Amino acid sequence: MVDLLPLLQETSAYKTVLSDKKADRLSHAYLLISADKSNISGYLKLFAKLIMDIGEDDLRAEKLIDEDVHPDVLTFPKKDDAVRSEDISEIIAESFLRPIESDKKLFLIDGGETMNAVSQNKLLKTLEEPPSGVYILIGAASEYPLLPTLKSRVKKLVIPPFSADKLYDALTEECPDAERLAEAVSCGDGTVGKALALYGDENLSETVALAEDTFINMQTSREVLEFSNRITALKDGVKGYISVMELLNRDLMLYYNGGIDAVFNKKSLQKIKDAKGFNAGATVYIAEKIAEAERRLNANGNAQTVLERFLFAFLEGKHKWQKL
């Protein structure tokens, strides 16, 4: 299991809450934004331990929080991946009950972006005027689905992408294959979750090479079937390929807007940055088609059909923006 604390401690988000705690001016509600959706729960629990003043020597309290059974640290949602109205009702009701083991009561809400408008409005009064000793920590992969009225009642914390070097150091124990780990963090998006997912792809090098080849050498619709067959032959197939294409296209967008220093995977960027038919407009168009392909795959669309539709759209984007 990855120890997230060393990474988190270097962020301004952690330093802000630590400073608030030391000054005895903790906010009653924090909104934590992180693109690392799979680890938001872990980050929330680390903030909970900080706020509750649970040190590394208090193994019992740490374990209770980690296992979601601490009587004064309640985690939501209760049933599935989306925060429901009944979760908010329970938070409101529980907020009026005194803590059992400490002088604080914490509510951790993972997936804040899944709350609908009714649930968010329902939570507003508790966010603005919670009972004494009550703290609410909301974690979200994106703040855009959240209402302005909710965001105005919380203190925002952002966990930015981590550098490849920091991720590499943090994951060496979990990921013993040094070469594959180096490629995974360089191809990733600066999050622990994506680095681990890429590391888990035993054919990552082959997938990256094929994605690079798509940018550089796929020029006509006649080549779509050839590339489609090569992609589906990969162990992780279409999903792994689309994921890597997303990351390479993202780096190309960053390169066009901020130069080489802005990208994560400089090795691949050097290969694809001069590929024929690309400019900033083309990468934006392709990003939309990648997102569309991911939605179709997540909805259990036929992988071969989704892939070929994407490859044709990829070519269309290149040719369309070449003419402008």
C-alpha positions as CSV (number, residue, x, y, z in Angstrom):
1,M,0.0,0.0,0.0
2,V,1.4,3.4,-1.0
3,D,2.2,5.8,1.8
4,L,0.6,9.0,0.5
5,L,1.6,11.1,3.5
6,P,5.1,12.2,2.3
7,L,3.6,13.4,-1.0
8,L,0.7,15.2,0.7
9,Q,3.0,16.9,3.3
10,E,4.8,18.8,0.5
11,T,1.6,20.3,-0.9
12,S,0.2,23.8,0.0
13,A,-3.1,22.1,0.8
14,Y,-1.5,20.1,3.7
15,K,0.5,23.1,4.9
16,T,-2.7,25.3,4.9
17,V,-4.6,22.9,7.1
18,L,-1.6,22.4,9.4
19,S,-1.2,26.2,9.7
20,D,-4.9,26.5,10.4
21,K,-4.7,23.9,13.1
22,K,-1.7,25.4,14.8
23,A,-3.4,28.8,14.8
24,D,-6.6,27.3,16.2
25,R,-8.6,28.6,13.2
26,L,-9.6,25.5,11.4
27,S,-12.3,26.0,8.8
28,H,-15.5,24.1,9.5
29,A,-15.5,22.9,5.9
30,Y,-12.8,22.2,3.4
31,L,-13.2,21.2,-0.3
32,L,-10.3,19.1,-1.5
33,I,-9.8,19.0,-5.2
34,S,-7.6,16.2,-6.7
35,A,-7.5,14.6,-10.2
36,D,-6.4,11.4,-8.4
37,K,-10.0,10.1,-8.0
38,S,-8.8,6.7,-6.7
39,N,-6.9,8.2,-3.8
40,I,-9.1,11.0,-2.7
41,S,-10.4,8.9,0.1
42,G,-6.8,8.3,1.3
43,Y,-6.1,12.0,1.2
44,L,-9.2,12.8,3.2
45,K,-8.3,10.3,5.9
46,L,-4.8,11.9,6.2
47,F,-6.4,15.3,6.7
48,A,-8.8,13.7,9.2
49,K,-5.8,12.4,11.2
50,L,-4.2,15.9,11.1
51,I,-7.3,17.6,12.3
52,M,-8.0,15.0,15.0
53,D,-4.4,15.3,16.1
54,I,-3.7,11.6,15.7
55,G,0.0,10.9,15.7
56,E,1.8,8.0,14.1
57,D,2.1,6.4,17.6
58,D,-1.7,6.2,18.0
59,L,-2.0,3.1,15.9
60,R,-5.5,2.2,17.1
61,A,-7.0,5.5,16.1
62,E,-5.2,5.4,12.8
63,K,-6.5,1.9,12.0
64,L,-10.1,2.9,12.9
65,I,-9.9,5.8,10.5
66,D,-8.3,3.7,7.7
67,E,-11.0,1.1,8.1
68,D,-13.9,3.6,8.2
69,V,-15.0,2.6,11.7
70,H,-13.8,5.5,13.9
71,P,-16.9,6.6,15.9
72,D,-16.0,10.3,15.4
73,V,-14.9,10.2,11.7
74,L,-17.8,9.2,9.5
75,T,-17.2,8.5,5.8
76,F,-19.6,8.9,2.9
77,P,-21.2,7.8,0.6
78,K,-22.4,4.8,2.5
79,K,-23.7,2.5,-0.3
80,D,-22.1,3.2,-3.6
81,D,-19.8,5.6,-5.5
82,A,-22.3,8.5,-5.6
83,V,-23.3,10.8,-2.7
84,R,-27.1,10.5,-2.2
85,S,-29.7,12.6,-0.5
86,E,-29.9,10.1,2.3
87,D,-26.2,10.5,2.9
88,I,-26.7,14.2,3.4
89,S,-29.6,13.6,5.7
90,E,-27.5,11.3,7.9
91,I,-24.7,13.8,8.0
92,I,-27.1,16.5,9.2
93,A,-28.6,14.3,11.8
94,E,-25.3,13.0,13.0
95,S,-23.8,16.5,13.3
96,F,-26.0,17.2,16.3
97,L,-24.7,14.2,18.2
98,R,-21.7,14.7,20.5
99,P,-18.4,13.0,19.6
100,I,-17.7,9.8,21.5
101,E,-13.9,9.6,21.8
102,S,-12.7,13.2,21.2
103,D,-13.7,16.8,21.1
104,K,-14.3,16.9,17.4
105,K,-16.5,15.1,14.9
106,L,-15.5,14.8,11.2
107,F,-17.5,14.0,8.1
108,L,-15.6,12.9,5.1
109,I,-17.4,13.1,1.8
110,D,-15.7,11.3,-1.1
111,G,-17.0,12.1,-4.6
112,G,-18.4,15.5,-3.9
113,E,-18.9,16.1,-7.6
114,T,-21.5,13.3,-7.6
115,M,-23.9,15.3,-5.4
116,N,-26.9,16.6,-7.3
117,A,-28.2,20.1,-6.8
118,V,-30.8,19.0,-4.2
119,S,-28.2,17.3,-2.1
120,Q,-25.8,20.3,-2.3
121,N,-28.5,22.7,-1.3
122,K,-29.5,20.4,1.6
123,L,-26.0,20.6,3.0
124,L,-25.6,24.4,2.8
125,K,-26.8,25.3,6.2
126,T,-24.7,22.7,7.9
127,L,-21.6,23.9,6.0
128,E,-22.3,27.5,7.0
129,E,-23.3,27.0,10.6
130,P,-22.3,23.5,11.8
131,P,-22.6,22.6,15.5
132,S,-19.5,23.2,17.6
133,G,-16.7,20.8,17.0
134,V,-18.1,19.6,13.7
135,Y,-15.9,19.6,10.6
136,I,-16.8,18.6,7.0
137,L,-14.2,17.6,4.4
138,I,-15.4,17.2,0.9
139,G,-13.2,15.5,-1.7
140,A,-13.9,15.9,-5.4
141,A,-12.2,15.1,-8.7
142,S,-13.6,18.3,-10.1
143,E,-15.2,21.4,-8.6
144,Y,-17.2,22.3,-11.7
145,P,-20.3,20.2,-10.9
146,L,-20.5,22.0,-7.5
147,L,-22.8,24.9,-6.9
148,P,-21.3,28.4,-6.3
149,T,-23.3,28.6,-3.1
150,L,-21.6,25.4,-1.8
151,K,-18.1,26.5,-2.9
152,S,-18.6,29.9,-1.1
153,R,-19.0,28.0,2.2
154,V,-15.9,25.9,2.1
155,K,-12.2,26.6,2.1
156,K,-10.7,25.1,-1.1
157,L,-7.6,22.9,-1.1
158,V,-5.9,21.7,-4.3
159,I,-3.6,18.7,-4.7
160,P,-1.6,19.5,-7.9
161,P,0.1,16.9,-10.1
162,F,3.3,15.6,-8.6
163,S,6.6,15.6,-10.5
164,A,7.8,12.3,-12.0
165,D,10.7,12.3,-9.6
166,K,8.5,12.6,-6.5
167,L,6.1,9.9,-7.7
168,Y,9.0,7.6,-8.5
169,D,10.4,8.0,-5.0
170,A,7.0,7.5,-3.5
171,L,6.3,4.3,-5.4
172,T,9.6,2.5,-5.5
173,E,8.6,0.1,-2.6
174,E,5.2,-0.7,-4.2
175,C,6.6,-1.0,-7.7
176,P,10.0,-2.9,-7.7
177,D,10.5,-2.9,-11.5
178,A,12.5,0.4,-11.7
179,E,12.4,0.6,-15.5
180,R,8.7,0.1,-15.8
181,L,8.0,2.5,-12.9
182,A,10.1,5.2,-14.6
183,E,8.1,4.8,-17.8
184,A,4.8,4.7,-15.8
185,V,5.4,8.0,-14.0
186,S,6.8,9.7,-17.1
187,C,3.7,8.7,-19.1
188,G,1.3,9.5,-16.3
189,D,-0.6,12.7,-15.3
190,G,1.2,13.4,-12.0
191,T,-1.1,11.3,-9.9
192,V,-0.4,8.2,-7.9
193,G,-3.5,6.4,-9.3
194,K,-2.5,6.8,-13.0
195,A,1.1,5.9,-12.3
196,L,0.0,2.7,-10.6
197,A,-2.5,1.9,-13.4
198,L,0.2,2.3,-16.0
199,Y,2.7,0.3,-14.0
200,G,0.2,-2.5,-13.9
201,D,0.3,-2.7,-17.7
202,E,2.9,-5.3,-18.4
203,N,3.0,-4.2,-22.0
204,L,3.3,-0.5,-21.3
205,S,6.4,0.0,-23.5
206,E,4.6,-1.6,-26.4
207,T,1.5,0.4,-25.8
208,V,3.4,3.7,-25.7
209,A,5.4,2.8,-28.8
210,L,2.1,2.0,-30.7
211,A,0.5,5.3,-29.5
212,E,3.6,7.2,-30.7
213,D,3.4,5.4,-34.0
214,T,-0.2,6.4,-34.4
215,F,0.7,10.1,-34.0
216,I,3.7,9.8,-36.4
217,N,2.8,7.3,-39.1
218,M,-0.9,6.8,-39.4
219,Q,-1.8,9.1,-42.3
220,T,-4.6,7.6,-44.3
221,S,-7.9,5.7,-43.6
222,R,-6.4,2.6,-45.3
223,E,-4.1,2.2,-42.4
224,V,-6.9,2.2,-39.8
225,L,-7.5,-1.6,-40.0
226,E,-3.8,-2.3,-39.6
227,F,-3.5,-0.1,-36.5
228,S,-6.7,-1.5,-35.1
229,N,-5.4,-5.1,-35.4
230,R,-2.1,-4.1,-33.7
231,I,-3.9,-2.4,-30.9
232,T,-6.4,-5.1,-30.1
233,A,-3.5,-7.6,-30.0
234,L,-2.2,-5.8,-26.9
235,K,-2.8,-7.5,-23.6
236,D,-4.7,-4.5,-22.2
237,G,-6.1,-3.8,-25.6
238,V,-8.2,-0.8,-26.4
239,K,-8.6,0.7,-22.9
240,G,-4.9,0.7,-22.3
241,Y,-4.2,2.2,-25.7
242,I,-6.8,5.0,-25.4
243,S,-5.5,5.9,-21.9
244,V,-1.9,6.3,-23.3
245,M,-3.2,8.3,-26.3
246,E,-4.9,10.6,-23.8
247,L,-1.7,11.2,-22.0
248,L,0.4,11.8,-25.2
249,N,-2.2,14.1,-26.6
250,R,-2.3,16.0,-23.3
251,D,1.5,16.5,-23.5
252,L,1.2,17.7,-27.0
253,M,-1.4,20.3,-25.9
254,L,0.9,21.4,-23.0
255,Y,3.8,21.7,-25.4
256,Y,1.9,23.9,-27.8
257,N,0.7,26.1,-24.9
258,G,3.7,26.1,-22.6
259,G,6.7,24.6,-24.3
260,I,8.7,21.5,-23.5
261,D,9.1,22.2,-19.8
262,A,5.3,21.9,-19.3
263,V,5.0,18.3,-20.4
264,F,5.3,15.1,-18.4
265,N,6.7,12.6,-20.9
266,K,9.4,14.5,-22.6
267,K,10.8,11.3,-24.3
268,S,7.6,10.6,-26.2
269,L,7.0,14.3,-26.8
270,Q,10.3,14.7,-28.6
271,K,9.1,11.9,-31.0
272,I,5.6,13.2,-31.7
273,K,5.9,17.0,-31.5
274,D,6.8,17.4,-35.2
275,A,4.3,14.8,-36.5
276,K,2.6,15.9,-39.7
277,G,-0.8,17.5,-39.3
278,F,-0.8,18.6,-35.7
279,N,-1.4,22.0,-34.1
280,A,-3.1,23.2,-30.9
281,G,-6.5,23.0,-32.6
282,A,-6.1,19.4,-33.7
283,T,-5.1,18.3,-30.2
284,V,-8.2,19.9,-28.7
285,Y,-10.3,18.1,-31.3
286,I,-8.6,14.8,-30.6
287,A,-9.0,15.2,-26.8
288,E,-12.8,15.5,-27.3
289,K,-12.7,12.2,-29.4
290,I,-10.6,10.5,-26.7
291,A,-13.1,11.5,-24.1
292,E,-15.9,10.2,-26.3
293,A,-14.1,6.9,-26.8
294,E,-13.6,6.5,-23.0
295,R,-17.3,7.1,-22.4
296,R,-18.3,4.5,-25.0
297,L,-15.9,2.0,-23.5
298,N,-17.1,2.6,-20.0
299,A,-20.7,2.1,-21.2
300,N,-19.5,-1.4,-22.5
301,G,-19.5,-0.4,-26.1
302,N,-17.9,-2.8,-28.6
303,A,-14.2,-2.2,-28.2
304,Q,-13.3,-2.8,-31.9
305,T,-16.1,-0.5,-33.1
306,V,-15.1,2.2,-30.5
307,L,-11.5,2.0,-31.5
308,E,-12.0,2.2,-35.3
309,R,-14.4,5.1,-34.8
310,F,-11.7,6.9,-32.7
311,L,-9.0,6.2,-35.3
312,F,-11.0,7.6,-38.1
313,A,-11.8,10.7,-35.9
314,F,-8.1,11.0,-35.1
315,L,-7.3,11.3,-38.8
316,E,-10.2,13.6,-39.4
317,G,-8.8,16.0,-36.7
318,K,-5.4,16.0,-38.3
319,H,-6.7,16.7,-41.8
320,K,-9.3,19.2,-40.7
321,W,-6.8,21.4,-38.8
322,Q,-4.1,21.1,-41.5
323,K,-6.4,23.0,-43.9
324,L,-7.0,25.9,-41.5
